[in-house]
């Protein structure tokens, strides 16, 4: 038999446990032993027998698990752990990572964003969500990134291109001009243009539609090219006056290369002007012309390189229309000017057809659409 208190095996007929000294009762035959066994199996408290461990452990595990669940639920509900669910990008502004390797202050005390140790701009869901001041700050960061590949990585961080780093024409912001016209502008390139003051302009925009119709010159001449044109004087004067103040104050003058002679095949005719608003050159739209494409190719090719938007949307120099080059004026597609003079004629400048074909020209005195670009 066994001691009802400590469970020690006790010899038959013993009155006390040899281990703990507890009374095991007088031998009363099978009835007494059966009752004692039943009492022990039931864990009788009065007899002092220990409670069965297996059942108690199970209850303890269930209680502990319940406590853990309560703590976890309360923790997530109150964000004790700092793990509240990630919010959709469209729903919140997310601070961009700051003080990365590219943000470290340089020798003159400025960080890569071009400001005096300022914080990185706040990430927003799309171009339209940013103010012009914010876009100018981001442009400084993009311009300081190094090459175009690094610039695109910064642009991706701020949702200024697709997640794959492409421009598809949807990177658009609306601008209300001082004449009450509301016109879209779209990003066409990153770290593409050189600021007149030095360094790269991080973001280049082009208007998505024409802001006016006007001639390149009052007469049919391209003498003096873009530099001497009345269109250039208009854009850098009355054209700039059309911009709202918050945009105008962050526009950065950039250096543009153009044939500033007119009718010529001489590449030395391509020189630099500094412009705040400007028209695109033929090469900035279509890219590099093969030498066997035209006798004009060397002069055109010297007038800049193709913007990323037009590269990503497959604009080519051949006689092919592309929807990205279709521009409206007063809700109707129209012909619009490029700044490149026609090298084979003294009367023409290059332009884009109403269907989006970039390789054509028109008399300088005609009124075609004005679709300017600008940089931040």
SEKOLBA-673065 format. One line per field, with one value per residue (C-alpha): residue number from 1; residue in three letters; z, x, y. Coordinates in Angstrom, 1 decimal. Each point is the difference from the previous one (the first is absolute). Last residue first. Layout:
BEGIN
seq	(NUM|...)
type	(ALA|...)
z	(Z|...)
x	(X|...)
y	(Y|...)
***
This chain:
BEGIN
seq	(376|375|374|373|372|371|370|369|368|367|366|365|364|363|362|361|360|359|358|357|356|355|354|353|352|351|350|349|348|347|346|345|344|343|342|341|340|339|338|337|336|335|334|333|332|331|330|329|328|327|326|325|324|323|322|321|320|319|318|317|316|315|314|313|312|311|310|309|308|307|306|305|304|303|302|301|300|299|298|297|296|295|294|293|292|291|290|289|288|287|286|285|284|283|282|281|280|279|278|277|276|275|274|273|272|271|270|269|268|267|266|265|264|263|262|261|260|259|258|257|256|255|254|253|252|251|250|249|248|247|246|245|244|243|242|241|240|239|238|237|236|235|234|233|232|231|230|229|228|227|226|225|224|223|222|221|220|219|218|217|216|215|214|213|212|211|210|209|208|207|206|205|204|203|202|201|200|199|198|197|196|195|194|193|192|191|190|189|188|187|186|185|184|183|182|181|180|179|178|177|176|175|174|173|172|171|170|169|168|167|166|165|164|163|162|161|160|159|158|157|156|155|154|153|152|151|150|149|148|147|146|145|144|143|142|141|140|139|138|137|136|135|134|133|132|131|130|129|128|127|126|125|124|123|122|121|120|119|118|117|116|115|114|113|112|111|110|109|108|107|106|105|104|103|102|101|100|99|98|97|96|95|94|93|92|91|90|89|88|87|86|85|84|83|82|81|80|79|78|77|76|75|74|73|72|71|70|69|68|67|66|65|64|63|62|61|60|59|58|57|56|55|54|53|52|51|50|49|48|47|46|45|44|43|42|41|40|39|38|37|36|35|34|33|32|31|30|29|28|27|26|25|24|23|22|21|20|19|18|17|16|15|14|13|12|11|10|9|8|7|6|5|4|3|2|1)
type	(UNK|UNK|UNK|UNK|UNK|UNK|UNK|UNK|UNK|UNK|UNK|UNK|UNK|UNK|UNK|UNK|UNK|UNK|UNK|UNK|UNK|UNK|UNK|UNK|UNK|UNK|UNK|UNK|UNK|UNK|UNK|UNK|UNK|UNK|UNK|UNK|UNK|UNK|UNK|UNK|UNK|UNK|UNK|UNK|UNK|UNK|UNK|UNK|UNK|UNK|UNK|UNK|UNK|UNK|UNK|UNK|UNK|UNK|UNK|UNK|UNK|UNK|UNK|UNK|UNK|UNK|UNK|UNK|UNK|UNK|UNK|UNK|UNK|UNK|UNK|UNK|UNK|UNK|UNK|UNK|UNK|UNK|UNK|UNK|UNK|UNK|UNK|UNK|UNK|UNK|UNK|UNK|UNK|UNK|UNK|UNK|UNK|UNK|UNK|UNK|UNK|UNK|UNK|UNK|UNK|UNK|UNK|UNK|UNK|UNK|UNK|UNK|UNK|UNK|UNK|UNK|UNK|UNK|UNK|UNK|UNK|UNK|UNK|UNK|UNK|UNK|UNK|UNK|UNK|UNK|UNK|UNK|UNK|UNK|UNK|UNK|UNK|UNK|UNK|UNK|UNK|UNK|UNK|UNK|UNK|UNK|UNK|UNK|UNK|UNK|UNK|UNK|UNK|UNK|UNK|UNK|UNK|UNK|UNK|UNK|UNK|UNK|UNK|UNK|UNK|UNK|UNK|UNK|UNK|UNK|UNK|UNK|UNK|UNK|UNK|UNK|UNK|UNK|UNK|UNK|UNK|UNK|UNK|UNK|UNK|UNK|UNK|UNK|UNK|UNK|UNK|UNK|UNK|UNK|UNK|UNK|UNK|UNK|UNK|UNK|UNK|UNK|UNK|UNK|UNK|UNK|UNK|UNK|UNK|UNK|UNK|UNK|UNK|UNK|UNK|UNK|UNK|UNK|UNK|UNK|UNK|UNK|UNK|UNK|UNK|UNK|UNK|UNK|UNK|UNK|UNK|UNK|UNK|UNK|UNK|UNK|UNK|UNK|UNK|UNK|UNK|UNK|UNK|UNK|UNK|UNK|UNK|UNK|UNK|UNK|UNK|UNK|UNK|UNK|UNK|UNK|UNK|UNK|UNK|UNK|UNK|UNK|UNK|UNK|UNK|UNK|UNK|UNK|UNK|UNK|UNK|UNK|UNK|UNK|UNK|UNK|UNK|UNK|UNK|UNK|UNK|UNK|UNK|UNK|UNK|UNK|UNK|UNK|UNK|UNK|UNK|UNK|UNK|UNK|UNK|UNK|UNK|UNK|UNK|UNK|UNK|UNK|UNK|UNK|UNK|UNK|UNK|UNK|UNK|UNK|UNK|UNK|UNK|UNK|UNK|UNK|UNK|UNK|UNK|UNK|UNK|UNK|UNK|UNK|UNK|UNK|UNK|UNK|UNK|UNK|UNK|UNK|UNK|UNK|UNK|UNK|UNK|UNK|UNK|UNK|UNK|UNK|UNK|UNK|UNK|UNK|UNK|UNK|UNK|UNK|UNK|UNK|UNK|UNK|UNK|UNK|UNK|UNK|UNK|UNK|UNK|UNK|UNK|UNK|UNK|UNK|UNK|UNK|UNK|UNK|UNK|UNK|UNK|UNK|UNK|UNK)
z	(-60.6|-3.8|-2.7|-3.3|-2.3|-2.3|-2.3|-2.8|-3.5|-1.4|-3.3|-0.5|0.3|-2.9|1.1|0.4|0.3|1.9|3.3|-0.9|2.8|-1.9|0.1|-1.6|1.9|-1.0|-1.5|-0.9|-3.5|-2.2|-0.5|-1.2|0.1|3.7|1.1|3.2|3.3|2.7|-0.5|-0.7|0.2|-2.5|1.6|1.8|1.1|3.6|0.0|-1.1|0.1|-0.2|-1.6|0.7|2.4|-2.7|-2.4|-3.7|-2.3|-2.7|1.5|2.9|2.7|3.1|1.8|3.2|2.4|-2.3|-0.2|3.7|0.5|-2.0|-3.1|-0.3|-0.8|-3.1|-1.4|-1.5|-2.1|-1.5|-0.8|-1.3|-2.5|-2.9|0.8|1.2|-1.1|3.1|2.2|2.0|3.8|2.2|-1.2|2.4|1.4|-3.5|-1.6|2.6|2.8|0.5|2.8|3.3|2.5|-2.7|-0.3|-3.5|-1.4|-3.5|-3.0|-3.1|0.4|-1.4|-3.4|-2.3|0.0|-0.5|3.5|1.9|3.6|-0.4|3.5|3.3|3.2|3.3|2.9|2.0|3.2|0.6|3.8|0.2|-3.0|1.4|3.2|-1.8|-2.6|-3.5|-2.7|0.7|-1.1|-3.5|-0.1|0.4|-0.4|-2.3|-2.1|-0.6|-1.0|-2.4|-1.5|-1.2|0.3|2.1|-1.6|-3.4|-1.0|-3.4|0.2|-2.3|-1.1|1.6|3.5|1.5|1.7|-0.5|2.8|1.4|3.7|3.1|-2.1|1.7|2.3|1.0|0.3|3.3|0.8|3.5|1.7|-1.7|0.0|1.3|-0.7|-0.1|-3.6|1.2|-2.2|-1.2|0.3|3.7|-0.4|-3.1|-1.6|3.1|-1.1|0.1|-0.1|-1.0|1.8|-1.8|2.4|-1.8|3.0|-0.7|1.9|0.0|0.3|0.8|-2.0|0.2|-2.2|-3.1|0.2|1.8|1.2|3.2|0.4|2.8|-2.4|0.2|2.4|2.9|2.4|0.5|-3.8|-0.7|2.3|-1.9|-3.3|1.1|0.7|-3.5|-1.5|1.5|3.2|2.6|0.4|-2.6|1.6|3.4|-1.4|-2.0|3.3|1.5|-3.1|0.1|3.6|-0.9|-2.9|2.3|-0.3|-0.4|-3.8|-0.3|1.6|3.3|2.3|1.6|2.4|-0.9|1.6|3.1|-0.2|0.5|-1.8|-3.2|-3.3|0.3|0.3|3.2|0.3|2.4|-2.7|0.2|-0.4|2.6|-0.1|-2.0|-2.7|2.7|1.5|2.4|-0.7|-1.2|-1.4|2.5|-1.0|-0.7|0.5|-1.8|-3.5|1.3|1.7|3.8|1.5|2.9|3.5|1.1|2.6|2.7|2.3|-3.1|2.1|-2.0|-0.8|3.7|1.2|-2.4|0.9|3.8|-0.3|-2.1|2.5|2.9|-1.7|-0.7|3.7|1.0|-2.5|1.1|3.7|-0.7|-1.8|2.9|2.5|-1.9|-0.2|3.6|2.0|3.3|2.8|2.7|3.3|1.1|0.5|-3.5|-1.6|-3.4|-1.6|-0.6|3.6|1.3|-2.3|1.2|3.6|-0.5|-1.7|2.8|2.6|-1.8|-0.6|3.6|2.9|0.4|2.4|-1.6|-2.1|2.6|-1.3|1.1|-3.2|-1.2|2.1|-0.5|3.1|0.9|-1.9|-0.9|-3.6|-0.4|-1.1|-3.4|0.2|-1.5|2.2|1.8|-0.8|0.6|-2.4|0.3)
x	(14.0|-0.1|-2.3|-1.6|-2.2|-2.8|-0.9|-2.4|0.4|-0.5|1.8|2.8|2.8|-1.4|-0.4|2.1|-0.5|1.5|-1.8|-3.2|-2.6|-3.3|-0.2|3.5|3.1|2.2|3.4|0.7|-0.2|0.9|3.8|-0.2|2.1|1.1|-3.7|0.2|-0.3|-2.2|-2.8|-3.5|-3.5|-2.6|-3.4|-2.3|-3.3|-1.1|1.0|3.5|0.7|3.3|0.7|3.6|-0.8|-2.3|3.0|-0.2|2.7|2.1|3.2|1.7|-1.3|-2.1|0.0|-2.0|3.0|2.3|-2.5|-0.4|3.7|0.9|2.0|3.4|1.0|0.4|3.1|-2.0|-2.0|3.1|1.6|-3.3|-1.0|1.5|-2.6|-0.5|3.5|1.6|-2.5|-2.1|0.4|-3.0|-3.5|-1.3|3.1|1.6|-2.7|0.6|-2.5|-1.5|1.3|-1.0|2.8|2.7|3.7|1.3|2.7|1.4|-0.6|1.3|3.3|-1.9|0.0|-2.8|-1.6|-3.3|-0.6|3.0|-0.9|0.0|-1.0|1.4|-1.9|1.5|-2.4|-1.8|-1.6|-3.7|-0.6|-1.5|-2.2|-1.7|-1.3|-0.6|-2.4|1.5|-1.4|2.7|2.6|-1.6|-0.1|3.7|2.2|-2.7|-0.5|3.7|0.5|-3.0|1.4|3.0|3.6|1.3|-2.3|1.6|1.8|-1.7|-3.1|-2.1|-3.6|-0.9|-1.4|2.1|-0.6|-3.7|-2.6|-2.7|-0.3|0.4|0.3|-0.8|2.0|2.4|3.5|1.8|3.7|1.0|3.4|1.6|3.7|2.8|1.0|-1.7|-1.1|-1.5|0.8|-2.9|-0.5|0.0|-3.5|-2.2|-3.4|-2.2|-3.4|-1.7|-3.8|-1.8|-2.5|-0.6|-0.9|2.2|2.3|0.6|-1.6|2.4|-1.0|2.6|0.8|2.1|-2.5|2.2|1.6|3.2|1.9|1.8|-1.6|-2.2|-1.3|1.4|-0.2|-1.1|2.5|2.2|-0.2|1.4|3.0|0.7|-0.4|2.7|2.4|-0.5|0.2|3.4|1.1|-2.8|0.5|-2.7|-2.4|0.4|-0.4|-3.0|-1.5|0.3|-1.5|-2.9|-0.7|0.0|-2.3|-2.5|-0.3|-3.2|-0.1|3.3|-1.5|-0.4|2.1|3.4|0.9|3.2|3.3|0.9|2.2|3.8|0.5|-1.8|1.3|-1.8|3.3|0.7|1.7|2.8|2.4|2.0|-3.0|-2.7|-1.2|-3.2|1.5|1.0|-3.4|-0.8|-3.7|-2.3|-3.1|-2.7|-3.3|-3.0|-3.2|-2.9|1.4|3.0|-2.3|0.6|2.3|-1.8|0.9|3.2|1.4|-0.3|-2.4|-2.0|-3.2|-2.0|3.1|1.0|-3.6|-0.4|3.5|-0.7|-3.4|1.5|2.8|-2.5|-2.1|3.1|0.9|-3.5|0.1|3.5|-1.0|-3.1|2.2|2.5|-2.7|-1.4|3.5|1.1|-2.6|-0.6|2.3|-1.5|-0.8|-2.8|-2.4|0.8|-1.2|1.8|-2.7|2.4|1.1|-3.5|-0.8|3.1|-0.9|-3.5|1.3|2.5|-2.7|-2.3|2.7|0.8|0.0|3.7|0.3|0.6|2.9|1.0|2.7|3.6|1.5|2.2|-0.9|-3.7|-2.0|-2.4|1.9|-2.0|1.2|3.3|-0.2|0.9|0.5|-2.8|0.7|-3.3|-2.2|3.0|-0.1|-1.0)
y	(73.4|0.0|1.3|-1.0|1.9|-1.1|3.0|-1.1|1.4|3.5|0.2|2.4|-2.6|-2.0|-3.6|-3.1|-3.8|-2.9|-0.2|-1.8|0.3|0.1|3.8|0.0|0.9|3.0|0.9|3.6|1.3|3.0|-0.2|-3.5|-3.2|0.2|0.3|2.0|-2.0|1.6|-2.5|1.4|-1.5|-1.2|-0.4|-2.4|1.7|0.7|3.7|-1.0|-3.7|-1.8|-3.4|-1.0|-2.8|-1.5|-0.7|0.6|-1.6|1.7|-1.3|1.8|-2.3|0.3|-3.3|0.9|-0.6|2.1|2.8|0.1|-0.3|3.1|-0.4|1.7|3.5|2.3|-1.6|-2.9|2.5|1.5|-3.4|-1.5|2.8|-2.0|-2.5|-3.6|-1.1|1.5|-1.8|2.5|-0.1|0.7|0.8|2.7|1.5|-0.4|2.2|2.7|0.7|3.5|2.2|1.5|1.1|0.3|0.3|-0.3|-2.2|-0.5|-2.2|1.8|-1.9|-3.0|1.6|-1.2|3.4|1.9|1.5|1.4|-0.9|-3.7|-0.9|-1.2|1.0|1.0|0.1|2.7|-1.5|0.4|0.2|3.5|-0.4|-3.0|1.6|3.2|-1.5|-0.1|2.4|2.6|-2.6|0.1|3.8|0.2|-3.2|-1.5|3.1|0.7|-3.7|0.3|3.2|-2.0|1.2|-2.9|-2.6|0.4|3.3|-0.1|-2.2|2.1|0.2|3.3|0.8|-2.7|-3.3|0.6|-0.3|-2.3|-0.2|-2.3|-3.2|-3.2|-2.4|2.7|-1.4|-0.7|-0.6|-1.2|-0.2|3.0|-0.9|2.1|3.5|3.4|-0.5|-3.3|-2.9|-2.1|-3.8|-0.8|-1.5|0.3|0.6|0.7|1.2|3.4|0.3|3.2|2.1|3.3|2.8|2.7|-0.3|-3.6|-2.9|-2.9|-3.6|-2.7|-3.1|-3.1|-1.9|0.4|-3.4|0.7|-3.2|-0.9|-3.4|1.2|2.7|3.5|2.9|-2.3|1.7|-3.1|-0.7|3.5|-0.7|-3.2|1.8|2.5|-2.9|-1.4|3.5|0.7|1.7|0.3|3.8|0.9|-2.4|1.6|3.5|-1.2|-1.3|3.5|1.6|-2.5|0.9|3.7|-0.7|-1.7|-3.8|-2.0|0.3|-1.8|-3.1|-1.9|2.2|-0.4|2.8|1.9|-0.9|2.0|3.0|-0.1|3.3|-0.8|-1.5|-3.3|-1.7|1.7|3.4|0.8|1.2|-3.2|-2.3|-0.8|-3.6|-0.4|-2.4|-2.5|0.2|2.8|-0.1|-2.7|1.7|0.9|-1.7|2.1|-1.9|-1.5|-0.4|-2.0|-2.4|-0.3|-2.6|-1.7|1.1|-1.7|2.5|-2.8|1.8|0.9|0.3|-2.6|-2.0|-0.3|-0.6|-2.9|-1.4|0.3|-1.7|-2.8|-0.5|-0.2|-2.5|-2.1|0.1|-1.1|-2.9|-1.1|0.1|-2.2|-2.5|0.0|-0.7|-3.0|-1.6|0.7|-2.1|1.9|-1.1|-2.1|1.8|-2.3|2.9|1.2|-3.2|-0.3|-2.1|-2.9|0.2|-0.1|-3.0|-1.8|0.7|-1.3|-3.1|-0.6|0.3|-2.4|-2.5|-0.6|2.3|0.6|2.8|3.4|1.4|2.5|2.4|-0.6|1.6|-2.9|-3.1|0.8|-1.0|-2.8|-2.8|-3.1|-0.3|1.8|3.6|1.4|3.7|2.1|3.0|0.5|-3.1|-2.3|-2.9|-3.7)
***
